[in-house]
């Protein structure tokens, strides 16, 4: 599926996963911006108990 391509590499990026976990465990939201030819995707994850 073409729409899954921008984030597909993230699934195997161990360094980025560790970075996300570090942010979330310190109470900081994690944000990742992905893009393809025509679309930009902004993914944001807030740590448990955090308010946006």
N, CA, C and O atoms as a MOPAC input file, in Angstrom:
PM7 MOZYME 1SCF
protein

 N      0.83900 1    -1.18400 1     0.00000 1
 C      0.00000 1     0.00000 1     0.00000 1
 C      0.87900 1     1.24100 1     0.00000 1
 O      1.75200 1     1.38600 1     0.85600 1
 N      0.66200 1     2.10000 1    -0.91700 1
 C      1.50300 1     3.28400 1    -1.08100 1
 C      1.48200 1     4.19600 1     0.14000 1
 O      2.50100 1     4.80100 1     0.47200 1
 N      0.33900 1     4.30400 1     0.81400 1
 C      0.25700 1     5.22500 1     1.94000 1
 C      1.03900 1     4.75600 1     3.15900 1
 O      1.21600 1     5.53900 1     4.09200 1
 N      1.50800 1     3.53200 1     3.19400 1
 C      2.29400 1     3.04900 1     4.32800 1
 C      3.78700 1     3.25300 1     4.13800 1
 O      4.54900 1     3.07700 1     5.08900 1
 N      4.22300 1     3.61400 1     2.96000 1
 C      5.65000 1     3.73300 1     2.66400 1
 C      6.40600 1     4.74100 1     3.53500 1
 O      7.51100 1     4.41700 1     3.97100 1
 N      5.88500 1     5.94000 1     3.81700 1
 C      6.67900 1     6.90300 1     4.58200 1
 C      7.10800 1     6.39200 1     5.96200 1
 O      8.19100 1     6.74100 1     6.43100 1
 N      6.29500 1     5.58600 1     6.61000 1
 C      6.63100 1     5.11400 1     7.94400 1
 C      7.19300 1     3.71700 1     8.00500 1
 O      7.56300 1     3.24700 1     9.08100 1
 N      7.26500 1     3.05200 1     6.89400 1
 C      7.70900 1     1.65400 1     6.89200 1
 C      9.12000 1     1.49900 1     7.45700 1
 O      9.37400 1     0.55900 1     8.21100 1
 N     10.03500 1     2.39100 1     7.11300 1
 C     11.40400 1     2.28500 1     7.61600 1
 C     11.44900 1     2.44800 1     9.12900 1
 O     12.32100 1     1.87700 1     9.78500 1
 N     10.51800 1     3.22200 1     9.69400 1
 C     10.50400 1     3.48100 1    11.12600 1
 C     10.32300 1     2.18800 1    11.92500 1
 O     10.81600 1     2.07300 1    13.04700 1
 N      9.62500 1     1.23300 1    11.35100 1
 C      9.36200 1    -0.02400 1    12.04700 1
 C     10.63200 1    -0.77100 1    12.41600 1
 O     10.63400 1    -1.54600 1    13.37300 1
 N     11.71700 1    -0.55400 1    11.67200 1
 C     12.96500 1    -1.26300 1    11.93800 1
 C     14.08800 1    -0.34400 1    12.41800 1
 O     15.24100 1    -0.76500 1    12.50700 1
 N     13.75500 1     0.89700 1    12.72300 1
 C     14.75900 1     1.87000 1    13.15900 1
 C     14.88100 1     1.82700 1    14.68200 1
 O     14.18200 1     2.55100 1    15.39000 1
 N     15.77300 1     0.97500 1    15.17300 1
 C     15.92100 1     0.77500 1    16.61000 1
 C     16.37600 1     2.04700 1    17.32400 1
 O     15.93200 1     2.32200 1    18.43800 1
 N     17.24200 1     2.81100 1    16.70200 1
 C     17.71600 1     4.05500 1    17.30900 1
 C     16.56500 1     5.02500 1    17.52500 1
 O     16.47800 1     5.66100 1    18.57500 1
 N     15.68700 1     5.14200 1    16.54500 1
 C     14.54300 1     6.05600 1    16.67800 1
 C     13.55400 1     5.54300 1    17.71000 1
 O     12.93900 1     6.34100 1    18.41800 1
 N     13.38600 1     4.24400 1    17.81300 1
 C     12.51500 1     3.67900 1    18.84500 1
 C     13.05100 1     4.02300 1    20.23100 1
 O     12.28700 1     4.39700 1    21.12100 1
 N     14.36000 1     3.89700 1    20.41200 1
 C     14.97500 1     4.23300 1    21.69700 1
 C     14.78000 1     5.72100 1    22.01200 1
 O     14.53400 1     6.09300 1    23.15900 1
 N     14.89100 1     6.54500 1    21.00400 1
 C     14.68100 1     7.98300 1    21.19700 1
 C     13.24200 1     8.25200 1    21.63900 1
 O     13.00700 1     9.03100 1    22.56300 1
 N     12.28700 1     7.60700 1    20.97800 1
 C     10.87600 1     7.77400 1    21.33600 1
 C     10.63800 1     7.33200 1    22.77800 1
 O      9.96300 1     8.02800 1    23.53500 1
 N     11.18400 1     6.18800 1    23.15900 1
 C     11.01800 1     5.69000 1    24.52500 1
 C     11.63900 1     6.64100 1    25.54300 1
 O     11.06700 1     6.86900 1    26.60900 1
 N     12.79600 1     7.19000 1    25.22100 1
 C     13.44700 1     8.13600 1    26.12400 1
 C     12.56900 1     9.36600 1    26.34200 1
 O     12.42100 1     9.83000 1    27.47300 1
 N     11.99600 1     9.88900 1    25.28300 1
 C     11.10500 1    11.04600 1    25.40600 1
 C      9.91100 1    10.69500 1    26.28400 1
 O      9.58600 1    11.42200 1    27.22200 1
 N      9.26800 1     9.58900 1    25.97800 1
 C      8.04000 1     9.22700 1    26.68300 1
 C      8.28700 1     8.89700 1    28.14700 1
 O      7.46500 1     9.23500 1    28.99800 1
 N      9.39500 1     8.24800 1    28.45600 1
 C      9.66600 1     7.90300 1    29.85400 1
 C     10.05400 1     9.10700 1    30.69500 1
 O      9.97000 1     9.05400 1    31.92200 1
 N     10.47700 1    10.18900 1    30.05700 1
 C     10.78300 1    11.40800 1    30.81300 1
 C      9.60700 1    12.37900 1    30.83200 1
 O      9.73100 1    13.50700 1    31.31000 1
 N      8.45800 1    11.93100 1    30.30700 1
 C      7.25500 1    12.76000 1    30.33900 1
 C      7.13300 1    13.73400 1    29.19600 1
 O      6.29600 1    14.63500 1    29.24000 1
 N      7.95300 1    13.57400 1    28.16700 1
 C      7.93800 1    14.46100 1    27.01000 1
 C      7.22700 1    13.78100 1    25.84400 1
 O      7.41300 1    12.58800 1    25.60600 1
 N      6.42000 1    14.53900 1    25.12700 1
 C      5.75000 1    13.99000 1    23.95100 1
 C      6.77400 1    13.70900 1    22.85600 1
 O      7.78000 1    14.40800 1    22.73300 1
 N      6.50600 1    12.69000 1    22.07400 1
 C      7.37200 1    12.31700 1    20.95300 1
 C      6.65400 1    12.70600 1    19.67100 1
 O      5.47400 1    12.40200 1    19.50000 1
 N      7.35600 1    13.37000 1    18.77600 1
 C      6.77400 1    13.76700 1    17.48800 1
 C      7.68800 1    13.33100 1    16.36000 1
 O      8.90900 1    13.47300 1    16.43900 1
 N      7.09100 1    12.80500 1    15.32300 1
 C      7.84300 1    12.37700 1    14.13000 1
 C      7.09100 1    12.86200 1    12.90000 1
 O      5.88300 1    12.64900 1    12.78700 1
 N      7.78200 1    13.50100 1    11.99500 1
 C      7.18100 1    13.96000 1    10.74800 1
 C      7.68600 1    13.07600 1     9.61300 1
 O      8.89100 1    12.90800 1     9.42700 1
 N      6.75500 1    12.52200 1     8.86900 1
 C      7.06600 1    11.67600 1     7.71700 1
 C      6.45500 1    12.33400 1     6.49200 1
 O      5.49200 1    13.09300 1     6.60100 1
 N      7.01000 1    12.04500 1     5.33600 1
 C      6.43300 1    12.62100 1     4.12400 1
 C      6.66600 1    11.70500 1     2.93000 1
 O      7.60300 1    10.90800 1     2.88600 1
 N      5.77900 1    11.85900 1     1.98000 1
 C      5.96600 1    11.21100 1     0.69300 1
 C      5.86900 1    12.31200 1    -0.35400 1
 O      6.04100 1    13.48600 1    -0.02600 1
 N      5.60400 1    11.96700 1    -1.57100 1
 C      5.61100 1    12.96800 1    -2.64200 1
 C      4.62700 1    14.11600 1    -2.41600 1
 O      4.95200 1    15.27200 1    -2.68600 1
 N      3.43400 1    13.80600 1    -1.92500 1
 C      2.38500 1    14.82300 1    -1.84900 1
 C      1.83200 1    15.08200 1    -0.45500 1
 O      1.01600 1    15.98800 1    -0.28300 1
 N      2.24500 1    14.32700 1     0.52800 1
 C      1.60900 1    14.40900 1     1.83500 1
 C      2.64800 1    14.43800 1     2.94600 1
 O      3.68500 1    13.78100 1     2.85500 1
 N      2.36700 1    15.19500 1     3.98300 1
 C      3.19600 1    15.21500 1     5.18100 1
 C      2.36300 1    14.63800 1     6.32000 1
 O      1.21200 1    15.03200 1     6.50900 1
 N      2.93200 1    13.71700 1     7.07300 1
 C      2.26400 1    13.07300 1     8.20400 1
 C      2.99800 1    13.48600 1     9.46900 1
 O      4.22000 1    13.35800 1     9.54700 1
 N      2.27200 1    13.97500 1    10.45200 1
 C      2.87200 1    14.33700 1    11.72500 1
 C      2.26500 1    13.40900 1    12.77100 1
 O      1.06200 1    13.43900 1    13.02800 1
 N      3.11700 1    12.59000 1    13.36500 1
 C      2.68100 1    11.64200 1    14.37200 1
 C      3.13400 1    12.14600 1    15.72900 1
 O      4.30800 1    12.47400 1    15.90300 1
 N      2.23700 1    12.21400 1    16.68200 1
 C      2.56000 1    12.69200 1    18.01600 1
 C      2.03600 1    11.67900 1    19.03000 1
 O      0.89100 1    11.23500 1    18.95100 1
 N      2.88700 1    11.32700 1    19.97100 1
 C      2.49900 1    10.41200 1    21.03300 1
 C      2.81500 1    11.08500 1    22.35800 1
 O      3.92300 1    11.57600 1    22.57200 1
 N      1.83100 1    11.09900 1    23.24000 1
 C      2.00600 1    11.69200 1    24.56400 1
 C      2.21100 1    10.57400 1    25.57900 1
 O      1.61100 1     9.50700 1    25.45000 1
 N      3.04900 1    10.80300 1    26.58300 1
 C      3.26600 1     9.77500 1    27.59700 1
 C      1.98400 1     9.51300 1    28.38700 1
 O      1.11600 1    10.38300 1    28.46000 1
 N      1.86000 1     8.33300 1    28.97600 1
 C      0.67000 1     8.02400 1    29.77000 1
 C      0.45300 1     9.06300 1    30.87300 1
 O      1.38700 1     9.46200 1    31.56900 1
 N     -0.78400 1     9.48100 1    31.00700 1
 C     -1.12800 1    10.45600 1    32.04700 1
 C     -0.89100 1    11.89200 1    31.66300 1
 O     -1.27800 1    12.79000 1    32.41100 1
 N     -0.27300 1    12.14800 1    30.53300 1
 C     -0.00200 1    13.53000 1    30.11500 1
 C     -1.24000 1    14.13100 1    29.48200 1
 O     -2.05100 1    13.43100 1    28.87700 1
 N     -1.36800 1    15.41100 1    29.62700 1
 C     -2.45200 1    16.12800 1    28.96300 1
 C     -1.86800 1    16.87200 1    27.78800 1
 O     -0.73900 1    17.35800 1    27.85100 1
 N     -2.62100 1    16.96100 1    26.73100 1
 C     -2.11300 1    17.63200 1    25.54200 1
 C     -2.20900 1    19.11000 1    25.73600 1
 O     -1.83200 1    19.87600 1    24.84900 1

